[in-house]
């Protein structure tokens, strides 16, 4: 697995696995990160790739001291279920 990338120019977190990239589009406003969409390539779906992206992303967001407002249903559900990162929810 590769390292998490935060492409701030395109407002996208990315994580590569098996030569494919999972990503999460976001907007950052007033100290809050809005997760707009999380997606993994079809070949990675069901493997936990999106969850690994969310975990890496959440650790980075927490380290920055930001709060999260998930617009994406997957991101919202993942954060609500997470014991380590549900405190990020704004």
PAROKE-777942 format. One record per atom (N, C-alpha, C): residue number from 1; residue in three letters; atom name; x, y, z. Coordinates in nm, 3 decimals. Atoms other than C-alpha are relative to their C-alpha. Layout:
residues N
SITE | NUM | ALA | CA | X | Y | Z
...
//
This chain:
residues 90
SITE | 1 | UNK | N | 0.086 | -0.117 | 0.000
SITE | 1 | UNK | CA | 0.000 | 0.000 | 0.000
SITE | 1 | UNK | C | 0.090 | 0.124 | 0.000
SITE | 2 | UNK | N | -0.082 | -0.121 | 0.006
SITE | 2 | UNK | CA | 0.128 | 0.347 | -0.074
SITE | 2 | UNK | C | -0.045 | 0.099 | 0.107
SITE | 3 | UNK | N | 0.034 | -0.105 | -0.095
SITE | 3 | UNK | CA | 0.121 | 0.659 | 0.135
SITE | 3 | UNK | C | -0.119 | 0.081 | -0.048
SITE | 4 | UNK | N | 0.110 | -0.090 | 0.028
SITE | 4 | UNK | CA | -0.176 | 0.886 | 0.154
SITE | 4 | UNK | C | 0.055 | 0.126 | -0.066
SITE | 5 | UNK | N | -0.034 | -0.127 | 0.064
SITE | 5 | UNK | CA | -0.154 | 1.186 | -0.079
SITE | 5 | UNK | C | -0.117 | 0.095 | 0.018
SITE | 6 | UNK | N | 0.102 | -0.105 | -0.005
SITE | 6 | UNK | CA | -0.340 | 1.511 | -0.025
SITE | 6 | UNK | C | 0.032 | 0.096 | -0.114
SITE | 7 | UNK | N | -0.016 | -0.087 | 0.116
SITE | 7 | UNK | CA | -0.366 | 1.682 | -0.363
SITE | 7 | UNK | C | -0.083 | 0.125 | 0.026
SITE | 8 | UNK | N | 0.074 | -0.119 | -0.041
SITE | 8 | UNK | CA | -0.461 | 2.024 | -0.229
SITE | 8 | UNK | C | -0.047 | 0.083 | -0.120
SITE | 9 | UNK | N | 0.040 | -0.077 | 0.118
SITE | 9 | UNK | CA | -0.474 | 2.180 | -0.576
SITE | 9 | UNK | C | -0.134 | -0.050 | -0.055
SITE | 10 | UNK | N | 0.125 | 0.060 | 0.051
SITE | 10 | UNK | CA | -0.750 | 1.938 | -0.684
SITE | 10 | UNK | C | -0.097 | -0.037 | 0.111
SITE | 11 | UNK | N | 0.083 | 0.030 | -0.117
SITE | 11 | UNK | CA | -0.894 | 1.903 | -0.330
SITE | 11 | UNK | C | -0.041 | -0.148 | 0.000
SITE | 12 | UNK | N | 0.024 | 0.144 | 0.005
SITE | 12 | UNK | CA | -0.857 | 1.526 | -0.331
SITE | 12 | UNK | C | 0.107 | -0.074 | 0.079
SITE | 13 | UNK | N | -0.089 | 0.096 | -0.064
SITE | 13 | UNK | CA | -0.707 | 1.267 | -0.099
SITE | 13 | UNK | C | 0.005 | -0.123 | -0.089
SITE | 14 | UNK | N | -0.017 | 0.118 | 0.084
SITE | 14 | UNK | CA | -0.566 | 0.962 | -0.280
SITE | 14 | UNK | C | 0.084 | -0.104 | 0.074
SITE | 15 | UNK | N | -0.075 | 0.112 | -0.056
SITE | 15 | UNK | CA | -0.438 | 0.619 | -0.177
SITE | 15 | UNK | C | 0.006 | -0.109 | -0.105
SITE | 16 | UNK | N | -0.018 | 0.103 | 0.102
SITE | 16 | UNK | CA | -0.293 | 0.360 | -0.417
SITE | 16 | UNK | C | 0.012 | -0.138 | 0.063
SITE | 17 | UNK | N | -0.013 | 0.143 | -0.035
SITE | 17 | UNK | CA | -0.331 | -0.017 | -0.385
SITE | 17 | UNK | C | -0.008 | -0.079 | -0.128
SITE | 18 | UNK | N | 0.002 | 0.090 | 0.114
SITE | 18 | UNK | CA | -0.254 | -0.283 | -0.642
SITE | 18 | UNK | C | -0.002 | 0.076 | -0.133
SITE | 19 | UNK | N | -0.008 | -0.078 | 0.122
SITE | 19 | UNK | CA | -0.177 | -0.017 | -0.902
SITE | 19 | UNK | C | -0.124 | 0.083 | -0.031
SITE | 20 | UNK | N | 0.124 | -0.076 | 0.019
SITE | 20 | UNK | CA | -0.519 | 0.150 | -0.859
SITE | 20 | UNK | C | -0.013 | 0.103 | 0.112
SITE | 21 | UNK | N | 0.011 | -0.110 | -0.095
SITE | 21 | UNK | CA | -0.620 | 0.467 | -0.678
SITE | 21 | UNK | C | -0.142 | 0.017 | 0.052
SITE | 22 | UNK | N | 0.125 | -0.038 | -0.065
SITE | 22 | UNK | CA | -0.901 | 0.521 | -0.429
SITE | 22 | UNK | C | 0.013 | 0.148 | 0.032
SITE | 23 | UNK | N | -0.009 | -0.144 | -0.024
SITE | 23 | UNK | CA | -0.991 | 0.886 | -0.372
SITE | 23 | UNK | C | -0.120 | 0.052 | 0.075
SITE | 24 | UNK | N | 0.108 | -0.073 | -0.069
SITE | 24 | UNK | CA | -1.199 | 1.129 | -0.171
SITE | 24 | UNK | C | 0.011 | 0.146 | -0.038
SITE | 25 | UNK | N | 0.006 | -0.142 | 0.034
SITE | 25 | UNK | CA | -1.298 | 1.470 | -0.303
SITE | 25 | UNK | C | -0.049 | 0.078 | 0.122
SITE | 26 | UNK | N | 0.039 | -0.080 | -0.116
SITE | 26 | UNK | CA | -1.331 | 1.746 | -0.044
SITE | 26 | UNK | C | 0.005 | 0.148 | -0.031
SITE | 27 | UNK | N | -0.013 | -0.146 | -0.004
SITE | 27 | UNK | CA | -1.372 | 2.117 | 0.018
SITE | 27 | UNK | C | 0.043 | 0.036 | 0.142
SITE | 28 | UNK | N | -0.045 | -0.048 | -0.129
SITE | 28 | UNK | CA | -1.201 | 2.302 | 0.300
SITE | 28 | UNK | C | -0.046 | 0.144 | 0.016
SITE | 29 | UNK | N | 0.050 | -0.135 | -0.028
SITE | 29 | UNK | CA | -1.377 | 2.605 | 0.449
SITE | 29 | UNK | C | -0.006 | 0.022 | 0.150
SITE | 30 | UNK | N | 0.012 | -0.043 | -0.139
SITE | 30 | UNK | CA | -1.339 | 2.781 | 0.782
SITE | 30 | UNK | C | 0.038 | -0.109 | 0.101
SITE | 31 | UNK | N | -0.046 | 0.101 | -0.094
SITE | 31 | UNK | CA | -1.146 | 2.502 | 0.953
SITE | 31 | UNK | C | -0.080 | -0.129 | -0.002
SITE | 32 | UNK | N | 0.083 | 0.121 | 0.012
SITE | 32 | UNK | CA | -1.392 | 2.236 | 0.839
SITE | 32 | UNK | C | 0.024 | -0.063 | -0.137
SITE | 33 | UNK | N | -0.019 | 0.074 | 0.124
SITE | 33 | UNK | CA | -1.331 | 1.969 | 0.577
SITE | 33 | UNK | C | -0.131 | -0.071 | -0.035
SITE | 34 | UNK | N | 0.123 | 0.062 | 0.049
SITE | 34 | UNK | CA | -1.638 | 1.866 | 0.378
SITE | 34 | UNK | C | 0.040 | -0.112 | -0.095
SITE | 35 | UNK | N | -0.030 | 0.115 | 0.086
SITE | 35 | UNK | CA | -1.601 | 1.515 | 0.233
SITE | 35 | UNK | C | -0.117 | -0.015 | -0.096
SITE | 36 | UNK | N | 0.105 | -0.001 | 0.101
SITE | 36 | UNK | CA | -1.796 | 1.528 | -0.092
SITE | 36 | UNK | C | -0.029 | -0.137 | -0.059
SITE | 37 | UNK | N | 0.017 | 0.128 | 0.069
SITE | 37 | UNK | CA | -1.736 | 1.185 | -0.242
SITE | 37 | UNK | C | 0.121 | -0.088 | 0.028
SITE | 38 | UNK | N | -0.106 | 0.100 | -0.019
SITE | 38 | UNK | CA | -1.533 | 0.871 | -0.163
SITE | 38 | UNK | C | -0.025 | -0.111 | -0.101
SITE | 39 | UNK | N | 0.017 | 0.107 | 0.100
SITE | 39 | UNK | CA | -1.469 | 0.612 | -0.433
SITE | 39 | UNK | C | 0.126 | -0.084 | -0.014
SITE | 40 | UNK | N | -0.108 | 0.093 | 0.034
SITE | 40 | UNK | CA | -1.257 | 0.307 | -0.507
SITE | 40 | UNK | C | -0.030 | -0.058 | -0.137
SITE | 41 | UNK | N | 0.022 | 0.064 | 0.128
SITE | 41 | UNK | CA | -1.205 | 0.146 | -0.847
SITE | 41 | UNK | C | -0.081 | -0.129 | 0.019
SITE | 42 | UNK | N | 0.083 | 0.122 | -0.013
SITE | 42 | UNK | CA | -1.447 | -0.144 | -0.914
SITE | 42 | UNK | C | 0.078 | -0.123 | 0.047
SITE | 43 | UNK | N | -0.078 | 0.118 | -0.038
SITE | 43 | UNK | CA | -1.169 | -0.402 | -0.874
SITE | 43 | UNK | C | 0.037 | 0.000 | 0.148
SITE | 44 | UNK | N | -0.035 | -0.008 | -0.142
SITE | 44 | UNK | CA | -1.099 | -0.278 | -0.518
SITE | 44 | UNK | C | -0.122 | 0.002 | 0.091
SITE | 45 | UNK | N | 0.121 | -0.006 | -0.082
SITE | 45 | UNK | CA | -1.460 | -0.259 | -0.403
SITE | 45 | UNK | C | -0.020 | -0.132 | 0.073
SITE | 46 | UNK | N | 0.019 | 0.118 | -0.082
SITE | 46 | UNK | CA | -1.535 | -0.498 | -0.122
SITE | 46 | UNK | C | 0.127 | -0.051 | 0.065
SITE | 47 | UNK | N | -0.128 | 0.042 | -0.058
SITE | 47 | UNK | CA | -1.168 | -0.523 | -0.022
SITE | 47 | UNK | C | 0.038 | 0.082 | 0.122
SITE | 48 | UNK | N | -0.032 | -0.088 | -0.111
SITE | 48 | UNK | CA | -1.177 | -0.249 | 0.242
SITE | 48 | UNK | C | 0.086 | 0.118 | -0.040
SITE | 49 | UNK | N | -0.087 | -0.109 | 0.048
SITE | 49 | UNK | CA | -0.981 | -0.005 | 0.024
SITE | 49 | UNK | C | -0.055 | 0.137 | 0.041
SITE | 50 | UNK | N | 0.059 | -0.129 | -0.036
SITE | 50 | UNK | CA | -1.224 | 0.282 | 0.087
SITE | 50 | UNK | C | 0.013 | 0.024 | 0.150
SITE | 51 | UNK | N | -0.016 | -0.012 | -0.144
SITE | 51 | UNK | CA | -1.208 | 0.214 | 0.461
SITE | 51 | UNK | C | 0.143 | 0.034 | 0.038
SITE | 52 | UNK | N | -0.140 | -0.033 | -0.027
SITE | 52 | UNK | CA | -0.828 | 0.222 | 0.457
SITE | 52 | UNK | C | 0.029 | 0.145 | -0.041
SITE | 53 | UNK | N | -0.013 | -0.140 | 0.040
SITE | 53 | UNK | CA | -0.846 | 0.552 | 0.267
SITE | 53 | UNK | C | -0.059 | 0.090 | 0.108
SITE | 54 | UNK | N | 0.065 | -0.081 | -0.103
SITE | 54 | UNK | CA | -1.090 | 0.691 | 0.525
SITE | 54 | UNK | C | 0.084 | 0.004 | 0.128
SITE | 55 | UNK | N | -0.082 | 0.003 | -0.122
SITE | 55 | UNK | CA | -0.865 | 0.580 | 0.814
SITE | 55 | UNK | C | 0.124 | 0.088 | -0.015
SITE | 56 | UNK | N | -0.120 | -0.080 | 0.022
SITE | 56 | UNK | CA | -0.553 | 0.737 | 0.664
SITE | 56 | UNK | C | -0.035 | 0.149 | -0.008
SITE | 57 | UNK | N | 0.047 | -0.137 | 0.016
SITE | 57 | UNK | CA | -0.742 | 1.051 | 0.569
SITE | 57 | UNK | C | -0.041 | 0.059 | 0.134
SITE | 58 | UNK | N | 0.048 | -0.047 | -0.130
SITE | 58 | UNK | CA | -0.903 | 1.081 | 0.912
SITE | 58 | UNK | C | 0.116 | 0.029 | 0.094
SITE | 59 | UNK | N | -0.118 | -0.025 | -0.082
SITE | 59 | UNK | CA | -0.565 | 1.052 | 1.084
SITE | 59 | UNK | C | 0.066 | 0.132 | -0.040
SITE | 60 | UNK | N | -0.058 | -0.125 | 0.049
SITE | 60 | UNK | CA | -0.434 | 1.335 | 0.866
SITE | 60 | UNK | C | -0.085 | 0.120 | 0.039
SITE | 61 | UNK | N | 0.093 | -0.108 | -0.036
SITE | 61 | UNK | CA | -0.741 | 1.550 | 0.928
SITE | 61 | UNK | C | 0.009 | 0.030 | 0.149
SITE | 62 | UNK | N | -0.010 | -0.017 | -0.146
SITE | 62 | UNK | CA | -0.717 | 1.492 | 1.304
SITE | 62 | UNK | C | 0.130 | 0.070 | 0.036
SITE | 63 | UNK | N | -0.130 | -0.062 | -0.027
SITE | 63 | UNK | CA | -0.348 | 1.586 | 1.302
SITE | 63 | UNK | C | 0.000 | 0.149 | -0.034
SITE | 64 | UNK | N | 0.011 | -0.142 | 0.038
SITE | 64 | UNK | CA | -0.443 | 1.916 | 1.135
SITE | 64 | UNK | C | -0.095 | 0.077 | 0.091
SITE | 65 | UNK | N | 0.092 | -0.066 | -0.092
SITE | 65 | UNK | CA | -0.700 | 1.988 | 1.405
SITE | 65 | UNK | C | -0.129 | 0.048 | -0.066
SITE | 66 | UNK | N | 0.121 | -0.038 | 0.073
SITE | 66 | UNK | CA | -0.988 | 2.008 | 1.157
SITE | 66 | UNK | C | -0.120 | -0.082 | 0.046
SITE | 67 | UNK | N | 0.125 | 0.075 | -0.018
SITE | 67 | UNK | CA | -1.350 | 1.899 | 1.192
SITE | 67 | UNK | C | -0.050 | -0.040 | -0.138
SITE | 68 | UNK | N | 0.049 | 0.055 | 0.127
SITE | 68 | UNK | CA | -1.537 | 1.704 | 0.923
SITE | 68 | UNK | C | -0.152 | 0.009 | -0.007
SITE | 69 | UNK | N | 0.141 | 0.012 | 0.033
SITE | 69 | UNK | CA | -1.877 | 1.740 | 0.766
SITE | 69 | UNK | C | -0.008 | -0.090 | -0.122
SITE | 70 | UNK | N | 0.008 | 0.089 | 0.115
SITE | 70 | UNK | CA | -1.937 | 1.437 | 0.547
SITE | 70 | UNK | C | -0.128 | 0.025 | -0.079
SITE | 71 | UNK | N | 0.112 | -0.011 | 0.092
SITE | 71 | UNK | CA | -2.163 | 1.500 | 0.249
SITE | 71 | UNK | C | -0.026 | -0.139 | -0.060
SITE | 72 | UNK | N | 0.006 | 0.137 | 0.054
SITE | 72 | UNK | CA | -2.088 | 1.152 | 0.111
SITE | 72 | UNK | C | -0.060 | -0.094 | 0.105
SITE | 73 | UNK | N | 0.064 | 0.094 | -0.091
SITE | 73 | UNK | CA | -2.309 | 0.886 | 0.267
SITE | 73 | UNK | C | 0.096 | -0.104 | 0.055
SITE | 74 | UNK | N | -0.098 | 0.098 | -0.047
SITE | 74 | UNK | CA | -2.024 | 0.633 | 0.286
SITE | 74 | UNK | C | 0.089 | 0.061 | 0.108
SITE | 75 | UNK | N | -0.088 | -0.066 | -0.097
SITE | 75 | UNK | CA | -1.797 | 0.881 | 0.466
SITE | 75 | UNK | C | -0.074 | 0.024 | 0.132
SITE | 76 | UNK | N | 0.079 | -0.025 | -0.121
SITE | 76 | UNK | CA | -2.076 | 0.971 | 0.710
SITE | 76 | UNK | C | -0.016 | -0.128 | 0.082
SITE | 77 | UNK | N | 0.019 | 0.127 | -0.069
SITE | 77 | UNK | CA | -2.146 | 0.607 | 0.794
SITE | 77 | UNK | C | 0.132 | -0.049 | 0.060
SITE | 78 | UNK | N | -0.130 | 0.046 | -0.048
SITE | 78 | UNK | CA | -1.775 | 0.523 | 0.827
SITE | 78 | UNK | C | 0.040 | 0.078 | 0.124
SITE | 79 | UNK | N | -0.038 | -0.081 | -0.116
SITE | 79 | UNK | CA | -1.712 | 0.813 | 1.064
SITE | 79 | UNK | C | -0.087 | -0.029 | 0.121
SITE | 80 | UNK | N | 0.089 | 0.032 | -0.113
SITE | 80 | UNK | CA | -2.017 | 0.733 | 1.279
SITE | 80 | UNK | C | 0.038 | -0.132 | 0.065
SITE | 81 | UNK | N | -0.038 | 0.132 | -0.053
SITE | 81 | UNK | CA | -1.894 | 0.372 | 1.317
SITE | 81 | UNK | C | 0.140 | -0.001 | 0.061
SITE | 82 | UNK | N | -0.139 | 0.000 | -0.043
SITE | 82 | UNK | CA | -1.533 | 0.469 | 1.389
SITE | 82 | UNK | C | 0.014 | 0.044 | 0.145
SITE | 83 | UNK | N | -0.026 | -0.036 | -0.140
SITE | 83 | UNK | CA | -1.431 | 0.464 | 1.755
SITE | 83 | UNK | C | 0.112 | 0.104 | 0.009
SITE | 84 | UNK | N | -0.117 | -0.088 | -0.004
SITE | 84 | UNK | CA | -1.106 | 0.648 | 1.675
SITE | 84 | UNK | C | -0.024 | 0.138 | -0.060
SITE | 85 | UNK | N | 0.013 | -0.125 | 0.075
SITE | 85 | UNK | CA | -1.240 | 0.921 | 1.448
SITE | 85 | UNK | C | -0.138 | 0.063 | 0.002
SITE | 86 | UNK | N | 0.134 | -0.062 | -0.001
SITE | 86 | UNK | CA | -1.607 | 0.989 | 1.521
SITE | 86 | UNK | C | 0.000 | 0.138 | 0.063
SITE | 87 | UNK | N | -0.010 | -0.134 | -0.060
SITE | 87 | UNK | CA | -1.494 | 1.290 | 1.725
SITE | 87 | UNK | C | 0.035 | 0.108 | -0.103
SITE | 88 | UNK | N | -0.026 | -0.098 | 0.106
SITE | 88 | UNK | CA | -1.399 | 1.456 | 1.394
SITE | 88 | UNK | C | -0.128 | 0.062 | -0.054
SITE | 89 | UNK | N | 0.126 | -0.050 | 0.055
SITE | 89 | UNK | CA | -1.766 | 1.501 | 1.307
SITE | 89 | UNK | C | -0.034 | 0.135 | 0.057
SITE | 90 | UNK | N | 0.034 | -0.137 | -0.044
SITE | 90 | UNK | CA | -1.864 | 1.867 | 1.318
SITE | 90 | UNK | C | -0.145 | 0.005 | 0.043
//
